[in-house]
Amino acid sequence: MKRRERTRQLIELGGLVVKAGLVELTDDDRAVLFGVMIDAAAKLKGEQRDQALTLWRRRGRRAFEQLQNA
C-alpha cells in the first residue's frame, strides 16, 4: 500500500509542475526544472523561509481557486 501512495504522490506533484506551466516555459528541460526547485529549497533553508512560504501559499491557493472557477 505504501508504494501505491508514494506513486500517487509523485503523480500529483508532477501534475503541479505541469499546471504551473513550468514544463512549457522550460521546453521540458529537466535540468532547468531541477535548478528552479533547488533555488526554492535554498530559499526555504534561509532566513526568509516564513515569508516565502506565506507568499507561495497565497499564490498557490489563488491559482487553485482560479482553476476551480474556470
C-alpha positions in Angstrom: 0.0 0.0 0.0 2.8 2.5 0.8 4.2 2.0 -2.7 0.8 2.9 -4.2 0.5 6.0 -2.0 4.0 7.2 -3.0 3.2 6.7 -6.7 0.1 8.7 -6.3 2.0 11.5 -4.5 4.6 11.6 -7.3 2.0 11.8 -10.0 0.2 14.6 -8.2 3.4 16.5 -7.7 4.3 16.1 -11.4 0.8 17.4 -12.2 1.5 20.6 -10.2 4.7 21.2 -12.3 2.5 20.9 -15.4 -0.3 23.1 -14.0 2.2 25.8 -13.1 3.3 25.9 -16.7 6.9 25.1 -15.9 7.1 22.2 -18.5 6.1 24.5 -21.4 8.1 27.5 -20.1 11.3 25.5 -19.9 10.7 23.4 -23.0 10.6 20.4 -20.8 14.3 20.9 -19.8 14.7 18.8 -16.7 17.9 20.5 -15.6 16.2 23.9 -15.6 13.2 22.4 -13.6 15.6 20.8 -11.1 17.5 24.1 -10.8 14.3 26.0 -10.0 13.5 23.5 -7.3 17.0 23.7 -5.9 16.6 27.5 -5.7 13.3 27.2 -3.9 14.8 24.7 -1.5 17.7 27.0 -0.7 15.3 29.9 0.0 13.3 27.6 2.4 16.6 26.9 4.2 17.3 30.6 4.7 16.1 33.4 6.9 13.3 34.3 4.5 11.6 30.9 4.9 8.4 32.1 6.6 7.9 35.0 4.2 8.4 32.7 1.2 6.0 30.1 2.5 3.4 32.7 3.1 3.8 34.3 -0.3 3.8 30.9 -2.2 0.9 29.6 -0.2 -1.2 32.6 -1.1 -0.3 32.4 -4.7 -1.0 28.7 -4.8 -4.4 29.0 -3.1 -5.4 31.7 -5.6 -4.3 29.6 -8.5 -6.2 26.6 -7.3 -9.3 28.8 -6.9 -8.9 30.1 -10.4 -8.6 26.6 -11.8 -11.8 25.5 -10.0 -13.7 28.6 -11.2 -12.6 28.2 -14.8 
